[in-house]
Amino acid sequence: MDWPWFIWLMYPPFFNDEQRGWALANVPCWLGNTWKSC
């Protein structure tokens, strides 16, 4: 299950650095496709 990038940023303790990096890298995609996996 994929989570929107802002969830990853709001709850960093639940994710490791690699996952947070992936979320940040997908910010533009999430902004254009809210709640949809990229």
C-alpha positions as CSV (number, residue, x, y, z in Angstrom):
1,M,0.0,0.0,0.0
2,D,1.4,3.4,-1.0
3,W,1.0,6.4,1.2
4,P,0.9,10.0,0.0
5,W,4.2,11.8,0.4
6,F,2.9,14.1,3.2
7,I,2.1,11.1,5.4
8,W,5.7,9.9,5.1
9,L,6.8,13.4,6.1
10,M,4.4,13.7,8.9
11,Y,5.4,10.4,10.5
12,P,9.1,9.9,9.8
13,P,9.7,7.6,12.7
14,F,7.8,4.9,10.9
15,F,10.0,5.1,7.8
16,N,13.7,4.7,7.2
17,D,15.9,7.2,5.3
18,E,15.5,5.4,2.0
19,Q,11.7,5.4,2.2
20,R,11.7,9.1,3.1
21,G,14.0,9.8,0.2
22,W,11.7,8.0,-2.1
23,A,8.7,10.0,-0.8
24,L,10.5,13.3,-1.3
25,A,11.5,12.3,-4.8
26,N,7.9,11.6,-5.6
27,V,6.6,14.9,-4.3
28,P,5.9,16.3,-7.8
29,C,4.1,13.0,-8.8
30,W,1.9,13.1,-5.6
31,L,1.0,16.7,-6.3
32,G,-0.2,15.8,-9.7
33,N,-1.8,12.5,-8.7
34,T,-3.1,12.9,-5.2
35,W,-3.9,9.6,-3.4
36,K,-2.8,7.6,-6.5
37,S,0.4,5.5,-6.7
38,C,3.1,6.7,-9.1
